[in-house]
């Protein structure tokens, strides 16, 4: 699925229209798709009737088309026209011809009539406003939506609300929402997911999200505007195509070797979590390079790993540890550095020495956690990393790398990640609700998951290990980052199911749940 701005969607529709797919045909396809979703999800409500709240724009047209289809399927279908539409509107005539009912409230608002309509239908299609809305709403529209919202809140059994393309009153670029906006149980969006739907506070109003087509050729073939929209929402099928094959005649070298430099006396478990994740996603060999004292604590619980014991001071990697690590780089197909490092000056010097002395001889890299903060201390760090490396910052670490406040970063996560990726020449995984992955060539992805289960120490180590494990097997940097982030996010959701609540989920629970997610992908 594509993830687009309002301007990108408008450009796609304009080009499609010029290419022979008329706006009328796009509306017909969208409305039919909306009706099919309603029949699929809410067919059991057919006897209770459906009411469409119809505005003057394309969303209102989509709603009228869907109502006509539902009327033809035997539904009691009604339309409340809340914004001006032409008297001779063919979509209104079509609904009437199909046996539907139309109540015009656009010129003279009748609250009593609308309240009666709300109470006599069990399904509500919200097609008042479209994706081009800017806040605040005009006063007359705000009053009508607020009237509806208040009436629904007072009803003992309010109708199920399905938003058409977006809940009315959502800014589909920045995710802001008018206070009068109607919360939906389901949002059926057209052709592509609009950016604002996966931003807060709008996401609280969207409910479940479904995408229906408008008649574009497969993958938007022939439309440059579609090609130019480079951000995707990966799904299970996309991730499945990224995972390496597991041939029957494979040996451990087939699946690569992950070398993970991680851990300190203060963060003993980080190396274990990252190493386990790399193995669980399919790496053939995982070697943990850790401060020597950690070996005793970790080895008994991780017999599958091999070990490189690094020089240390008080349990933190020492500056000269690069001389011990360097001989092992030639066998590694990926090097992950950073989980659990701490911020000691001697560890920062280790990383700087590693990058300066080894340079182009480094294998593909993943940099995580404290490793990112230490990078910022190294002059020209972006040029010293093998390109493209994968950087996995949360907003705080991104703030250290960029010097920008977290509030600025969070206000434009996708835009900032793309700009920094292009400037640095590396893949960026900006963690958080709706994790952003950006590549220097302009490709990007959004993981459509937000869960507090992943707001827990150690879950980032699991993510870094998943990405490193895929890179070890030869998956390209962007694809490995997207697939690893997708597995990680859905493992968070699965862990909530298994544990019972998000507050009690630990990083180990996410790691175990990742096995279930990977199993589903490989089945």
ZAMARGU-4260 file (C-alpha; in steps of 0.2 Angstrom, whole numbers, plus 5000, padded with zeros to 4 digits):
<rodrens>
0) 5000/5000/5000 | 5005/5018/4997 | 5006/5031/5010 | 5003/5048/5002 | 5001/5066/5006
5) 4985/5075/5000 | 4995/5084/4986 | 5002/5067/4981 | 4984/5059/4980 | 4977/5074/4970
10) 4991/5073/4958 | 4988/5054/4956 | 4970/5057/4952 | 4973/5071/4940 | 4985/5061/4930
15) 4973/5046/4930 | 4959/5057/4924 | 4970/5064/4910 | 4975/5046/4906 | 4957/5040/4903
20) 4951/5035/4920 | 4938/5049/4923 | 4934/5056/4940 | 4917/5049/4938 | 4924/5031/4935
25) 4936/5033/4950 | 4921/5038/4961 | 4911/5024/4955 | 4925/5012/4959 | 4928/5019/4976
30) 4909/5019/4980 | 4908/5001/4975 | 4923/4996/4985 | 4915/5005/5000 | 4899/4995/4998
35) 4908/4979/4996 | 4918/4982/5013 | 4901/4986/5021 | 4893/4970/5014 | 4908/4960/5020
40) 4910/4968/5037 | 4892/4973/5042 | 4881/4962/5031 | 4873/4956/5047 | 4866/4974/5050
45) 4857/4974/5033 | 4839/4974/5041 | 4844/4989/5052 | 4848/5001/5038 | 4862/5012/5033
50) 4862/5031/5034 | 4874/5041/5024 | 4880/5059/5029 | 4883/5067/5013 | 4893/5082/5009
55) 4896/5092/4993 | 4913/5084/4988 | 4920/5068/4982 | 4917/5059/4998 | 4899/5063/4997
60) 4899/5056/4980 | 4907/5040/4985 | 4894/5039/4999 | 4880/5041/4987 | 4887/5027/4975
65) 4889/5015/4990 | 4871/5019/4996 | 4864/5015/4979 | 4874/4998/4978 | 4868/4994/4996
70) 4850/4998/4991 | 4851/4987/4976 | 4857/4973/4988 | 4841/4975/4998 | 4847/4987/5012
75) 4836/5001/5019 | 4847/5015/5013 | 4845/5033/5017 | 4855/5049/5013 | 4855/5065/5023
80) 4862/5079/5012 | 4871/5090/5024 | 4881/5101/5011 | 4875/5108/4995 | 4873/5097/4980
85) 4865/5101/4963 | 4846/5098/4962 | 4849/5087/4947 | 4863/5077/4955 | 4863/5060/4945
90) 4870/5051/4961 | 4855/5057/4971 | 4843/5051/4957 | 4852/5035/4956 | 4850/5031/4974
95) 4831/5036/4973 | 4829/5024/4958 | 4837/5010/4968 | 4824/5012/4981 | 4834/5023/4993
100) 4828/5038/5003 | 4835/5056/5002 | 4833/5069/5015 | 4839/5087/5010 | 4846/5096/5025
105) 4858/5107/5016 | 4848/5123/5015 | 4837/5122/5030 | 4845/5112/5044 | 4832/5101/5053
110) 4839/5094/5069 | 4824/5084/5074 | 4823/5076/5057 | 4842/5072/5058 | 4840/5065/5075
115) 4826/5054/5069 | 4837/5047/5055 | 4851/5044/5067 | 4840/5034/5078 | 4832/5023/5064
120) 4848/5017/5056 | 4861/5005/5063 | 4875/5010/5051 | 4882/5027/5048 | 4893/5032/5033
125) 4902/5048/5037 | 4905/5056/5020 | 4903/5075/5025 | 4920/5081/5023 | 4935/5075/5013
130) 4954/5074/5013 | 4957/5092/5008 | 4950/5099/5024 | 4960/5112/5034 | 4956/5117/5052
135) 4947/5125/5060 | 4931/5120/5052 | 4919/5133/5045 | 4906/5137/5059 | 4891/5129/5050
140) 4899/5113/5047 | 4906/5112/5064 | 4889/5115/5071 | 4881/5101/5061 | 4895/5088/5066
145) 4895/5093/5084 | 4876/5091/5084 | 4878/5073/5077 | 4892/5069/5089 | 4882/5074/5104
150) 4867/5064/5098 | 4877/5049/5095 | 4885/5050/5113 | 4868/5051/5121 | 4861/5036/5112
155) 4861/5019/5121 | 4864/5010/5105 | 4872/5022/5092 | 4875/5017/5074 | 4891/5010/5069
160) 4901/5024/5061 | 4911/5020/5045 | 4921/5035/5039 | 4923/5037/5020 | 4941/5040/5015
165) 4944/5049/5032 | 4933/5054/5047 | 4926/5071/5043 | 4936/5085/5051 | 4953/5077/5050
170) 4968/5085/5042 | 4974/5071/5031 | 4992/5079/5030 | 4996/5083/5048 | 4984/5072/5058
175) 4976/5086/5068 | 4957/5084/5071 | 4943/5095/5074 | 4934/5093/5091 | 4918/5089/5082
180) 4925/5075/5072 | 4915/5058/5073 | 4925/5043/5079 | 4924/5029/5067 | 4924/5010/5070
185) 4931/5008/5052 | 4939/5020/5040 | 4938/5015/5021 | 4951/5025/5012 | 4953/5026/4994
190) 4968/5020/4983 | 4981/5024/4997 | 4983/5028/5015 | 4983/5047/5018 | 4997/5052/5029
195) 4987/5061/5043 | 4977/5045/5046 | 4993/5037/5054 | 4997/5052/5065 | 4990/5057/5082
200) 4977/5063/5087 | 4968/5058/5071 | 4973/5040/5073 | 4962/5039/5088 | 4947/5043/5077
205) 4951/5031/5062 | 4947/5014/5070 | 4951/4999/5059 | 4959/5005/5042 | 4954/4997/5025
210) 4960/5003/5008 | 4949/5000/4992 | 4954/5004/4974 | 4948/5017/4962 | 4952/5008/4946
215) 4971/5012/4944 | 4981/4999/4935 | 4990/4987/4945 | 5004/4996/4955 | 4998/5012/4947
220) 5007/5007/4930 | 5009/5021/4918 | 5006/5035/4931 | 5021/5045/4935 | 5013/5053/4950
225) 5010/5035/4958 | 5028/5031/4955 | 5034/5047/4963 | 5025/5043/4979 | 5039/5033/4986
230) 5032/5029/5004 | 5024/5012/5007 | 5015/5003/5021 | 5022/4986/5020 | 5010/4971/5024
235) 5013/4953/5027 | 5015/4948/5009 | 5028/4962/5006 | 5038/4956/5021 | 5036/4938/5015
240) 5044/4942/4998 | 5059/4949/5008 | 5063/4935/5019 | 5077/4924/5012 | 5073/4906/5006
245) 5078/4891/5016 | 5085/4878/5004 | 5086/4860/5010 | 5104/4859/5005 | 5109/4875/5016
250) 5123/4875/5028 | 5126/4889/5041 | 5136/4899/5030 | 5121/4900/5018 | 5113/4912/5030
255) 5128/4923/5035 | 5137/4928/5051 | 5131/4942/5062 | 5145/4949/5073 | 5137/4959/5087
260) 5148/4971/5098 | 5137/4975/5112 | 5134/4976/5131 | 5142/4983/5147 | 5142/4980/5165
265) 5127/4991/5166 | 5117/4984/5152 | 5121/4965/5152 | 5105/4959/5143 | 5107/4970/5128
270) 5119/4958/5119 | 5108/4943/5123 | 5092/4951/5116 | 5101/4957/5100 | 5110/4940/5097
275) 5094/4930/5100 | 5084/4940/5088 | 5097/4939/5075 | 5097/4920/5076 | 5078/4919/5077
280) 5076/4928/5061 | 5087/4916/5052 | 5106/4921/5053 | 5117/4906/5052 | 5130/4911/5065
285) 5129/4924/5079 | 5145/4930/5087 | 5144/4941/5102 | 5159/4953/5105 | 5156/4959/5123
290) 5167/4965/5138 | 5175/4949/5145 | 5165/4949/5162 | 5149/4948/5153 | 5154/4931/5146
295) 5151/4922/5162 | 5134/4929/5165 | 5128/4926/5147 | 5136/4911/5140 | 5127/4898/5150
300) 5110/4905/5144 | 5116/4906/5126 | 5125/4890/5121 | 5122/4894/5102 | 5132/4909/5101
305) 5151/4911/5099 | 5161/4924/5108 | 5174/4937/5107 | 5180/4944/5123 | 5184/4962/5122
310) 5196/4972/5134 | 5187/4982/5146 | 5188/4994/5161 | 5175/4991/5174 | 5164/4981/5163
315) 5164/4994/5148 | 5172/4991/5132 | 5190/4999/5132 | 5197/5010/5118 | 5210/4996/5112
320) 5196/4983/5110 | 5196/4987/5091 | 5212/4977/5090 | 5203/4962/5096 | 5188/4964/5086
325) 5196/4968/5069 | 5202/4950/5065 | 5184/4944/5066 | 5177/4956/5054 | 5182/4947/5038
330) 5171/4932/5042 | 5156/4943/5047 | 5142/4947/5034 | 5135/4961/5046 | 5142/4970/5061
335) 5130/4977/5074 | 5137/4989/5086 | 5129/4999/5100 | 5116/4990/5111 | 5120/4992/5129
340) 5137/5001/5126 | 5135/5015/5139 | 5143/5032/5135 | 5160/5030/5143 | 5174/5040/5134
345) 5184/5024/5132 | 5170/5016/5122 | 5168/5031/5111 | 5186/5030/5107 | 5184/5011/5103
350) 5171/5015/5090 | 5181/5030/5083 | 5197/5019/5082 | 5186/5005/5073 | 5179/5016/5060
355) 5196/5026/5057 | 5207/5011/5056 | 5196/4999/5047 | 5187/5010/5035 | 5181/5002/5019
360) 5186/4985/5027 | 5170/4985/5038 | 5156/4973/5033 | 5138/4980/5032 | 5134/4989/5048
365) 5119/4992/5059 | 5121/5005/5073 | 5109/5006/5088 | 5106/5014/5105 | 5122/5021/5113
370) 5132/5017/5097 | 5122/5031/5089 | 5126/5044/5103 | 5144/5039/5102 | 5144/5042/5083
375) 5140/5060/5085 | 5157/5063/5094 | 5166/5056/5078 | 5171/5069/5065 | 5164/5064/5048
380) 5155/5049/5055 | 5143/5047/5041 | 5157/5046/5028 | 5167/5033/5039 | 5152/5021/5039
385) 5151/5008/5025 | 5136/5014/5014 | 5122/5011/5017 | 5123/5007/5036 | 5106/5005/5045
390) 5104/5018/5059 | 5090/5014/5072 | 5087/5030/5083 | 5073/5033/5094 | 5068/5052/5094
395) 5080/5055/5109 | 5095/5048/5099 | 5089/5057/5083 | 5090/5073/5093 | 5108/5069/5098
400) 5113/5065/5080 | 5104/5080/5073 | 5105/5093/5087 | 5086/5096/5084 | 5073/5096/5099
405) 5063/5080/5100 | 5047/5090/5097 | 5054/5096/5080 | 5058/5078/5075 | 5041/5071/5080
410) 5032/5085/5071 | 5039/5079/5054 | 5045/5061/5057 | 5045/5056/5038 | 5051/5072/5031
415) 5066/5073/5043 | 5071/5055/5041 | 5071/5057/5023 | 5081/5073/5023 | 5094/5065/5035
420) 5095/5049/5026 | 5099/5058/5010 | 5112/5069/5019 | 5121/5055/5028 | 5119/5042/5014
425) 5112/5029/5026 | 5096/5020/5030 | 5087/5027/5045 | 5074/5018/5056 | 5066/5032/5066
430) 5058/5021/5080 | 5042/5025/5089 | 5023/5024/5085 | 5022/5021/5067 | 5041/5018/5064
435) 5048/5027/5049 | 5061/5019/5038 | 5070/5031/5025 | 5083/5027/5012 | 5095/5040/5004
440) 5087/5037/4987 | 5070/5043/4993 | 5062/5026/4997 | 5052/5026/5013 | 5041/5015/5023
445) 5029/5017/5038 | 5025/5003/5050 | 5006/5005/5053 | 5007/5000/5071 | 5007/5010/5087
450) 5008/5000/5104 | 5014/5005/5121 | 5020/4987/5123 | 5036/4992/5114 | 5039/5007/5125
455) 5050/4996/5136 | 5069/4994/5139 | 5077/4981/5128 | 5064/4980/5114 | 5076/4991/5103
460) 5089/4978/5106 | 5077/4965/5098 | 5074/4976/5083 | 5092/4979/5080 | 5095/4960/5081
465) 5081/4957/5069 | 5088/4969/5056 | 5106/4963/5058 | 5100/4945/5056 | 5092/4949/5040
470) 5107/4959/5034 | 5118/4944/5038 | 5108/4934/5026 | 5111/4946/5012 | 5095/4956/5013
475) 5098/4974/5006 | 5098/4988/5019 | 5082/4996/5016 | 5072/4980/5014 | 5080/4972/5030
480) 5076/4988/5040 | 5058/4988/5034 | 5055/4969/5037 | 5064/4969/5054 | 5054/4984/5060
485) 5038/4976/5053 | 5041/4959/5062 | 5046/4969/5078 | 5030/4979/5078 | 5018/4964/5075
490) 5028/4955/5088 | 5023/4969/5100 | 5005/4966/5096 | 5006/4947/5098 | 5015/4949/5114
495) 5001/4959/5121 | 4989/4945/5116 | 5000/4932/5124 | 5004/4942/5140 | 4986/4950/5142
500) 4990/4968/5143 | 5003/4980/5136 | 5010/4986/5153 | 5017/4969/5157 | 5026/4965/5141
505) 5045/4963/5142 | 5057/4963/5129 | 5059/4944/5131 | 5040/4943/5127 | 5043/4953/5111
510) 5057/4941/5106 | 5047/4926/5109 | 5032/4933/5100 | 5043/4937/5085 | 5045/4919/5082
515) 5027/4917/5080 | 5026/4932/5068 | 5041/4924/5058 | 5032/4907/5058 | 5017/4915/5050
520) 5028/4924/5037 | 5036/4907/5032 | 5020/4897/5032
</rodrens>
